[in-house]
Amino acid sequence: MDHTKIDIDEFGTARDGFITSAQDWPPNVKAAEDKPSPSSAHLGLELLAVDRERGMVEMAFNASDALCNKWGGIQGGNVAAMLDDAMAFAIGLNLDWGQISPTLELKVSMMAPARPGRLYATGRVVRRGRSVGFVEGELYNDEGQLLAAGSSTANFVTLKKR
């Protein structure tokens, strides 16, 4: 599959297993969508579609000027954070209630400058073991051009009740 360009018109639509209705998303994903982390809110995250069977998510970021460096591009750490969110939501699709998936390792490759505006991200599980998962993600502009790609390793942790 060529990931250098996507069709933005199909992005976030109900097709081939993708669910766009938040009421049908897994409980942990609904909870994260209903009450986003401060970081995700700052990035302008909007979850669009999930495919639990294939461990895939599609989301958008409404990236403001507050995310930019002094040259007008979105600062690389913010690009990495967007990809981290996309990959975290993908691996989180099939976690049990009360589990989290902290990122152990993150690699991001920048292909083109990201600019403020609406950006699109995909996240997909490559492999999920009992205690560790491997995930990939891409970030695109509103023309479908690939801006950055990433991969991460996450481990699964069950939170203890107080």
Sequence and secondary structure as in RCSB ss.txt:
>XXXX:A:sequence
MDHTKIDIDEFGTARDGFITSAQDWPPNVKAAEDKPSPSSAHLGLELLAVDRERGMVEMAFNASDALCNKWGGIQ
GGNVAAMLDDAMAFAIGLNLDWGQISPTLELKVSMMAPARPGRLYATGRVVRRGRSVGFVEGELYNDEGQLLAAG
SSTANFVTLKKR
>XXXX:A:secstr
   SB  TTTTT S TT B  GGGS HHHHHHHHS  HHHHHHTEEEEEEETTTTEEEEEEEE GGGB TTSSB 
HHHHHHHHHHHHHHHHHTT  TTEE  EEEEEEEE S   SEEEEEEEEEEEE SSEEEEEEEEE TT BEEEEE
EEEEE EE    
